[in-house]
């Protein structure tokens, strides 16, 4: 689907079109579930959270504003927040003491997913992240895939909070710039 077709589909969904919602679900569910699983590390729970995310998207579709960013980014932020909420919940903490494996950094350092089937958007994310410095990959892994707060990252890495904030802003800016260059936008 082209970006114009996606935009039309989102508009139709916002007007209550179930078929348009189904198209968006079919297009994004696998990737959203995968992103959730990177945080939660439990396939069944990830699928549950993914369903909840799409229910929220249907119910709150009017809140999406295309002038503020891509639909996929909005959807991914909802998913990320739900996954982090789950990870921070007392139930999750009882089930698992710590999140294991440095997933995001591992992708870039040792090609952890090279032998697996990788969806195109996951591969693109991997390429964008591989283009970042080690410090950026580390900050992004803690903040966006492990659900740490900036203060917790500062404590974990034993660096000032201001440094974490600056690196986060700079690294996200680099990711955005790389994405725009890849997509041919300025």
N, C-alpha and C positions, 0 to 999 in steps of 0.2 A: 504494500500500500504506500502511496506517496504521502508526503506530509499534508497536502491539500485534502486527500481522501480521508486521512486520519482526522483532520480538523473537522471535516463534514460529518464524519461518524460521531465524533465527540459532541458536536452541536445537536445531532439527532438524538443521541443518548440523553443530553440535557433536557430535551423536550419530551422524554419518556419513551423513546423508541427502544423496545426490548431487543429487537434484531440488531440494532447498532451496538447496544451494550454487549450482546453475545459476540459480535465481531471483535470488539475491543478485548473482551475476555479471552477469546481464542488466540488473539494476537500476542497478548502480554502475560497471560497466566503462568506459563512455564518459566519465563524469566523472573517474574515477581516472586514466584515460589522459590526459585533458586537463590535469589538475593536474600530472602527471608531465612533460608536454610543456612546461608553463610553466617548468619548471626545466631540462630537458634540451635543449629547442629542436630536437628531431629526432623526427619522427613515428614513423619505423620503430623507433628505439631506445626511444621511449616505449611503444610497443605491446609490445615485448619485455619491458621492465621491468614493465609492467602484468600481463603473463602470470605473471611471476615473483612479483609481489605476491600475486596470487590463489592461486598454488600455496602460498605461505607461509601465507595465510589458511586454506586447507584443512588444511594440515599442523599448524598451530598454533592452530586455532580454540578449543581448550580454554583458551588463555591470555586470550581475551577475557572481560572481566568487566563486565557491564552496569551494575553499581553505580558503575563508574569513568568512565562516559561512553557516548556513543552509538556504535553499531557503525560508522557512517560515519566518525566522528572517528578511531576506532581504525584503520580501513582506510586513511584518508587519511594518518595518521601513518606507517604502514608504507610507503606509497607515497612520501611525502615523503622519508623516510630513505633508501629505495633510490635515489631520483633524486639525492639529494645525494651519496650514496656514489659513484654513477656520475660525477657532475660532478667530484668530488674525485679520482677515479682518474687515474692517469698516462695511461691511454689517452685519456680525454676531453681532458685538458690538451694532449695532442699534437694531437688533432683540432681543437680550438678554443682559441685563446689566452685569449679572454675571452668571457663571456656578453654578448651584445649586447642592447640595448633594455631600457629600464626598464619591463618588462611590466606589473607590477602598478600602478605609479604612472601609467603611460600609460593604463590602463583608466579610472582615475578622472579624469585630467586632460583627455584628448582624446577619450574615447569610442572607443577603438581597435577595439572589437568590435561597435559599433552596427550595422554593415551586414552582419554575419555571423549565421548561425544560432547562437543562444545557448541552451543547455539551461537549464531552469528553475533548477537548483541553481547553475549558473555565474552566472546573472543575479542570483540571491539573494546570492551571494558578492560580486558586483560592487556591489550596492546596499549591503551591509554595510560594505564597504571604502570606498565613496564617502562614507559618513557619518563617517569618521574625519578627523582633522586631517592636514595635509600631513606633519608629523613622524611620525605613526603610520604613514601609508602608506609612508613612506620606510623606517622601521625594519622593518616587516613585509616589504617587498619584499626587503631585504637578507637578513634572517634566514630567511625561510620560502620565498622563491621563487628566491633566488639562492644559497642555501646558505652564506652567510657565517657565521662564528662571531661571537659578541658582541665579542670582542677585535678581529676584523678590521673590523667595522662601526665601532667606536670609532676605529680608525686611518683608515679611509676617510673618515669624516665629521669627523674631527679634534675629537672630543668625548670626555670622560672615559668610561671603561668603566662606571662606576657609573651615569652618565646613560643609557647604552644599556640597561643592565639595568632601570632604573626605567621608562624609556619602554616597553620591551618588555612588562613586567608590566602597566603601566597600559593600554597599547593592546590587549593580549589581553583584559584585563578589560573594556574598552569594547566590544570585539567580542562577548564573551560576553554582556554586558548587553544589547546591541542584538539579539542573536540570541534571547535569552530574551524580550525585550519583543515582538519580532516573532512569536514562537511562542506568546505569551500566558502565559508562565510567569513566576514571580517568583523 
